[in-house]
């Protein structure tokens, strides 16, 4: 269901106003991250890990922690994976 909602948002063009894109970090493991809120409780995190995309359902607070973490890879392994 979450995937269907995200696909519908992307197709209608509404996702760009809701999703946050983050590429301003230097990591040999994580190339980019996108967070799209799906409810009041959380949203979908899409990570490009060495050229492969992975999707996770996380809270907005976890997303903020990820963006603020000094090591994105360590934060990913500890709180998201």
N, C-alpha and C positions, 0 to 999 in steps of 0.2 A: 504494500500500500504506500509506504514512504517513497519508494522508487517511482511509483505511478504519479504521485503528487509532484515530485521533482521534475519528471518528464513533462507533465502538463504545464508547469511553470516555465520550463525552458522553451517549450513549443509556443507558448503565448507571449513570450518575451518578458514575462513578469519576474523571472528569476534574477535577472540582472539587477533589479532594484532591491532585491532581498538578499542575494548571496554576497558574501564577502570573499574577495580574492586576496591571497597573501603570497607574495614571492620575494619579499625583501629580507631574505635570510640566506646565509651561506652554509649549506649543508651538503655533504657528499652523498647523503642518503635520501633526503627529502627535497624534491625539486620545486614543488608548489603545493598549496593547500587552498581549498575552497570550502566555505561553510555556508550552508543554506538552511535557515530555520524552517522547521516543519510544524512546530507547535510551540506552546508556551514553555514546554519542558525540555526541548532540545531540537536538534537538527542533524542534517547529514554533513559529515566531514568527508571530503574527497581528497585523498592524498596521492600525489604522483611520487612513488617510491622507485627510484632508479628506472623510470620509464614505464612502470606499470601502475595503473590506478586501483586504489582500494577505497572502499566506502565504509564508514563507521557512523553509528548514531551516538551523538554525544550531547552534553548540556552546553549551553552558551558559556557558562563559567569555565568549563574545560577548554573551550575554544579560546577564551581570553587568556587562560593560563598557558596554553600552547603558544600563542602569539608573543607573550611576555617572557617565555622561558629562554634562558641564555643558550641552552642546548635543545633544539627542537627534537633531535633524535632521541635523547635521553627522556624527554618529556613524553614523547610518543610511546616508547617502550614501557615507561612506568605507569602512565595514566590512561592511555588509549587502546593499546594493543590487547 
